[in-house]
Amino acid sequence: MTDQMNKWERVRAAVKGAPTDRTCAALWRHFPVDDMTAEGLVKRTLDFQAKFDWDLVKFTPTGTYSIMDWGAETAWQPNDMGVRTVVKFGVTKPEEWVSLPKLDATKGFYGQQNKALGMAAKELKGEVPILQTLFSPLTTARKLAGDRIFTDLRKNSAAFKAGMETITEVTIQFALEAVKAGATGMFFATQNGSYRFLNEAEYKEWGAEYDLRILNALREKVEFLLIHIHGEDTMFDMLTKYPVNMANWHDRITAPTLAEGRKKFSGMVVGGINEWNTLVKGSPAEIEAEVKDAIAQTNGGKGLMIAPGCVVPGHAPEEHLMIVRKAVEK
């Protein structure tokens, strides 16, 4: 029996695949409307952590934070995911990629997110790892311009490349500022690493090329690099070869399973919860059973953090989240 660990000891051991006193657990969600101010986001983040005592704080700014300083307009149109709707894209013509300004990531809406993270980190007093959410450049480009990026990267590649260079530079600056603010890791989200959008050669050129610049700039500066592989039919094998030590994907709805992912990836696997089905509609017994199944798939929870495939829906009952938290104590 492993002696009781604190959060840092538990997460560090699990990342290495070493024994832990219990399985790690962390759920995260958006805080719509409140996340439009630093103070609102910090308060909701701290209240959420105080209530559930997760092993890791996945700091969750609004999902459109990376495009608003580039002229995209958004609105809160109530939805269960808690994400703002883009009502006006920041890029609507190929030539606009070339003129995309090189933002100062310490200012504007970018700067606000690291100000908020710093406030939260100060209040948490270093007791728990805190990861800033970082969108891959191709993810930001798609949020900024919509699905036209798939045409632009094929038909207007020179202009699109200029835009990607700019986005990457700003993303790196934002990430390094997050470290200064107190981030002990990054939640690096890619939403286009799927065969539904691109083939592997295209993703290597337009995704991995820029992803790796960012991750290589961070690998010696933070302890935890978690890649979130969003969607179905993903390029899991390619993306988990990145210099990361934690991997999160929708393991309950797309391949690989947690057990398969654990064999493929040497770091911590982060998942096991179907946030849209079990966590919203499941009975207490079903939720607990899913946690137990995830632990069983990973040989007793070795190298595992119980987590959702993506953000927990806003309408998921809080008592269901507490069932997850209590289940790892049993």
N, C-alpha and C positions, 0 to 999 in steps of 0.2 A: 504494500500500500504506500503510495507516494505521499509525503507530508504535505500539509496544506500550503498552497502557493499563493502569492499575490498575482495580480493581473499580468504584470510584466513577465514574471517567471513562467506563468502558465502559457502565455502566448509565445514567448521565446522557445520554450520546450516543444510546443506543438509545431512550430515552424520547422524545427529540426527533426520532427518525428520521434521525439523522446517521450518518455512517460510523463503524464500529468496527473494531478490529484483528481481532476474531473475534466470533462470535455469543455472546451471553450465555446462561448456563445455570444453572438452580437446580431441584433436586428437594427435596421435603420429605416427611416421614412422621411418624406418631405414635410415641411411645415409651411404650407401655402399662406400667402398674405404676410404672415409674420416674417418670412424669410426675405422680405424686401428691405428690411432695415437690419443693420448689424445687431442692434440691441434685441430686436424681436427674435432673430435667428439664434442668438446666444441663449436667451432665456429658455426657448423651447428645447434647444439641444441639452442644456443642463438639467432641465426638469425631466426630460426623457431618460437621461442617464441616471439621475437620482432615483427615479422610480424603479428602473429595471436592473441597474448595476451590471451593465454589459462588460465583457472583457476587453472590448475595443470600442472607441467612439469613431464611427464613420461620419465625419462632418459633412452635412448635406445642404449646401446652398441651393437656391433655386436652380433647376436644370437648364435655365437659359442664361446663367450669369456670364458665360463666355462669349456671348454674341451681342449683348445690349450696348456695349461701348462702341460697337461697329455699326450702330444705326438700326439694328433690328428692333422692332416694336412688339411688345408682348402684352397680354392681358390675362387676368385670372378669370377663367371660365370654369366654374366648379367641375371637378372630375375626381375620380377615385384615386388616380395616381398621384395627385398633388402637384402636377406640373403646369406651368404657365403655357398658354397657347401663343404661338408666333402669329401675329396678325399682319405683320409687314416684314418681309425679308430684308436683310441688310445688303445683300448682293442679288441683283436681278438680271444683270447682263455680264457676258464673259469678260469684257474689258474692265469691269469694276474690280476683278480680282487683282489686277495690276496696280490699281490706285488705292488698295486697301491700306489705311494708315498704320504705321508701326506704333501701337499704343504704348503708353507708360503703364505697366501693370500695377504700379503702386497707387494709381489714381482711379477715379471713376468707380464703376461697378466691380471691376476686377479688384481694385484696391480694397473695396468694402468687404470682400469675402475673407481676405487675410486679416483685416482688422478684426472681424468677427471671430475668426479662428484664434487669433491671439488672445482675445478677451476670454474665450472659452477655455483655452489651454491654461491661462493664469488661474482661473477659478478651479480647474481640475487638479491643479498643484502637482502635476506629473504623476498622478496615481494610476493613470490608464493611458495606453497608447492612443493617439488621436491622428487620424488620417484625413488629409484634405482631399476633396474630390477634384480630380484633374481629367478633363476630357481630351482624348486624342485629337490631333489636328484635323483629321478627316471627319471626326465626329462634330467638331466645332464648325467645320466648313458646311456640313450638311444641315446643321441647325441654322446656320447663317443664310443659306441659299436654298435649302430644300433639295428635292431629288434631282434638280437640274445638275448637281455636281457630277452625276454619272455620265451625263452628256458632255459636260465641260472637260472632264479628265480624259475623255476619249477624242473629242473633236476640237477642243480649245486648250490643249494641254500646256502650251507655253504660258498662257495667261493664268490658268489654274495653278500651275507650279509656282508662279510668283505669289499668288495668294497663300498657298500652303507654306511657303518660306516665311512669309510675314506672320501667319498664325503660329507657326512653330517657335519663332523667336519670342513672341509674346508669351506663349505657353511656358517656355523655359523660364523666362523672367518671373512669371507668376508663381511657378513651382518653387523657385529658389527663394522668393519672398515668403512663401508659405513656411519653408523651413526656418527662416529667420523669425517668423511669427510664433513658432512653437510646434509645427507639424512634425510628428515622429515617423510619418510614413505618408504614402500617397495611395489613393484609390484611383487607379488609372483606368478610365472607362473607354472602351472602344465599342461603337454601336454599328460598325460596318464590316466587321470581320466575319462575314457570312457569305456562303456560296450563293445565297439568294440575291446578292448585290454585285459581287465581284468574283473573278477567278483568282487563283493564288498569285499569278504573275502580276495582275493588276494591284492586288493588295500589297505585294512586296514593294511595288513602285510608289503607290500613293498612300499606303498605310504604314507598313513596317519601316520604310525609309525615314519617316518623320517620328514615328513612335520611339524608335531606338535612339534617336538624338536626345530625346527628352529623358528617357530612362537612363541612358549613359551619363547624362548630366547630373542625375540624382543618386545613382547607385552607391556612391561613397558618402553621401550626405544624409541619408535616412536609413533607418533600420528595417522598415517594412515597405515593400513595394508589392501592392496587390493589383493584379489585373482583373478587371471585370469584363467578361466576354459576353456581350449582350446579344440576345436573340437566339434564333434556331439555326440549325445546319451551319454551325460555326467552324472556323478554321482553328479548332482547338489545338491541334498538334503544333501548328506554326506559332500560335500566339503564346503558348506556354513554354516555348523555347526562349522567350524574352528574358532579360536579366531581372526576374521577379521571384519573390519567395512565397507568394500567396496567390491563389487563383480562385475566382468566383464566376460561376456560370449558372444557367438555368438547368441544373442537373435533373430536375424532376420532369422537364418537358422536352429535353433534347439530349442527344448523345454528347459526351459519354456519361455514364452513370457515375456516381461518386466513387464506387469501387474501381471502375475502369480509369477514372481520372487520377485516383490515388496511385495507380500503377504507372501511369504515363508521366506524372508530374512529381518531382522530388520534394517540392515544398508543401506548404499547408493547403489543403483543399477547403474551400469556404462555401458552405451550402447545406443542402439536405432538406430545406423547407420549401414547399409549394405555397408561395405567398398569396396567390390568387384563388387557390382552391381550398387547401387544407386550413390555412391560417385565417381565412375569411369565413368559410362555410363549415369547416370541420368541427366535430364534437371534441370535447376535451380528450377523450380516449384516442381519437384519430390523430390529433396533434401530437400527443405523447408517443403514439406508435410510430409516427414519422420520424421523430427525434431518435427513438430507439433503433429504427431501421437504418438511419444514417450512421449511427455509432457502430452498428453491426457490420455495415458495408465497409467500414474502415478499420476493421480488426480492433474493436473496442474503443473507437474514437481516436486512433493514432493519427496524428497529423491533420486533425479536423477542427474546424470551427463551425458550429451550427449557425446557419445564416440563411437569409432568403436568396432566391435567384436574382432578385433586383429589389428596388424599394418596396417596402411593405405598403399596401394600399391604405389610404387614409381611413377607410371605413372598416378596417380590421379591428375587431373588439380588443381593447387593451387587456382584457382578461385572457384572451387567447395568446397574446404576447407573453403574459406572465406564466402561462402553462409551459411555454418553451423554456423560459428562464429557470423555472423550478425543475423541469424534467432533467436538466443536466446535473442537478444536485443529487439525484437519486442514484 
